[in-house]
Amino acid sequence: MRMQLALTGYEITDMIETLTAFLALCVGAGALVVLAAMVLRWQAVLDAVVELRTTITLCVAGGAMAGSLYFSEVANYIPCRLCWFQRIAMYPLAIIGLVAFIRRDRNARFYAIPIAAIGSLISMWHYLIEWRPALDSGACAASGPACSDIWFRSFGFVTLAFMALMGFLAILVVNLIPERSSQ
């Protein structure tokens, strides 16, 4: 006897929410490990990350872009104004990561750093507004949902703004590692 597994669109979206939340936590944990390596001067770890810098940037930014497109175009989660600003920062990072990966351009990080820094600030503000809606000046509600509206909260704290923040911070940390001077 064969059993068929049929999932509804809601169940699939719920699974993707959990999966992307888990991936965001992994990306954030990876960024913390890299920060620890920078502080503790674990040169072997830093050298490995520098070697994979463009791949990491491409995977994180490309994954964030794919996730945002899934949530808006498939799950029909309408992005708020700050979500759009985060996309305006993340999508170019995916393109920069792809071009840097193809060209093996070690200097693309100088383009990624300011964009990731701006995206991090926007994501931090958005995440703060989600927890403290009174801080929202109302600019987001003009068209579309308010920035304090939350589509889902996985593990009690992971939202779309938090996931974007983890992506931006990971890209920022990875690209801030200085190149090792040749000796």
Number of C-alpha atoms within 10 A of each C-alpha: 3 4 5 6 6 7 9 9 11 10 11 12 16 14 12 16 21 17 13 19 21 16 18 25 17 13 21 20 14 16 21 15 14 21 18 14 16 17 9 9 12 12 12 10 15 23 15 10 17 20 13 15 25 29 18 20 28 22 17 25 28 21 17 26 18 13 18 24 15 15 18 12 11 11 16 10 16 14 20 21 19 21 20 13 15 25 19 13 22 28 17 18 28 22 15 21 29 19 15 20 19 11 11 13 13 16 12 19 25 11 14 24 20 13 20 27 18 17 25 26 15 21 26 17 17 27 25 17 19 20 13 11 16 10 13 17 10 12 11 17 15 10 9 11 15 20 25 22 15 16 12 15 14 15 10 7 12 20 21 27 24 23 24 29 26 27 29 33 23 27 31 23 19 23 25 17 18 12 13 10 5 4 3
